Amino acid sequence: MLRTLTSVPSCIEHERLEFELSEVRMRGQYLTRLRSLSSYERAAWDRRESKALAELVDHELEHGCNG
C-alpha cells in the first residue's frame, strides 16, 4: 500500500512538469505569431524551454516515471 501512495505523487509531478513544458512552448509559439521576438526574448524563451525539459527528464530518470 505504501508503494502505491508514493507512486501517485510521482505521476502528479510528472503531469505538472509536462504541463509546464507545454505551457512554455505554447507561449513562445503565440508570441512568435504575434510579432518577431528580439534576440533577448528568444534567448529567454529558449532558456525557459530548456529548463522545463531538463526538469521533466530529471524527474523521469529519478523516479522512472513516464506519465
C-alpha positions as CSV (number, residue, x, y, z in Angstrom):
1,M,0.0,0.0,0.0
2,L,2.8,2.4,0.8
3,R,4.3,1.9,-2.6
4,T,1.0,2.9,-4.3
5,L,0.8,6.1,-2.3
6,T,4.3,7.1,-3.2
7,S,3.8,6.4,-6.9
8,V,0.7,8.7,-7.2
9,P,2.6,11.9,-6.3
10,S,5.3,10.9,-8.8
11,C,2.7,10.8,-11.6
12,I,1.1,14.1,-10.5
13,E,4.6,15.7,-10.5
14,H,5.2,14.3,-14.0
15,E,1.9,15.7,-15.2
16,R,2.8,19.1,-13.7
17,L,6.2,19.1,-15.4
18,E,4.7,18.1,-18.7
19,F,2.1,20.9,-18.4
20,E,4.9,23.4,-17.6
21,L,6.9,22.4,-20.7
22,S,3.8,22.5,-22.9
23,E,2.9,25.9,-21.5
24,V,6.3,27.4,-22.2
25,R,6.2,26.1,-25.7
26,M,2.7,27.4,-26.4
27,R,3.5,30.8,-25.0
28,G,6.5,31.1,-27.3
29,Q,4.5,30.0,-30.3
30,Y,1.8,32.5,-29.6
31,L,4.3,35.3,-29.2
32,T,6.1,34.4,-32.4
33,R,2.7,34.5,-34.2
34,L,2.0,38.0,-32.9
35,R,5.4,39.5,-33.7
36,S,9.1,38.8,-34.1
37,L,11.0,38.1,-31.0
38,S,14.1,40.1,-30.2
39,S,17.3,38.1,-29.7
40,Y,17.0,38.7,-25.9
41,E,13.4,37.4,-25.8
42,R,14.3,34.4,-28.0
43,A,17.2,33.5,-25.7
44,A,15.0,33.9,-22.6
45,W,12.3,31.6,-24.2
46,D,15.0,29.0,-25.1
47,R,16.3,29.0,-21.5
48,R,12.8,28.6,-20.1
49,E,12.1,25.7,-22.5
50,S,15.4,24.0,-21.8
51,K,14.9,24.3,-18.1
52,A,11.4,22.9,-18.2
53,L,12.6,20.0,-20.4
54,A,15.5,19.3,-18.1
55,E,13.3,19.2,-15.1
56,L,11.0,16.7,-16.8
57,V,13.9,14.5,-17.9
58,D,15.4,14.6,-14.4
59,H,12.1,13.6,-12.9
60,E,11.8,10.7,-15.3
61,L,15.3,9.5,-14.6
62,E,15.0,9.9,-10.8
63,H,11.5,8.3,-10.5
64,G,11.3,6.1,-13.5
65,C,8.0,7.8,-14.3
66,N,6.8,8.3,-17.9
67,G,3.4,9.7,-17.1
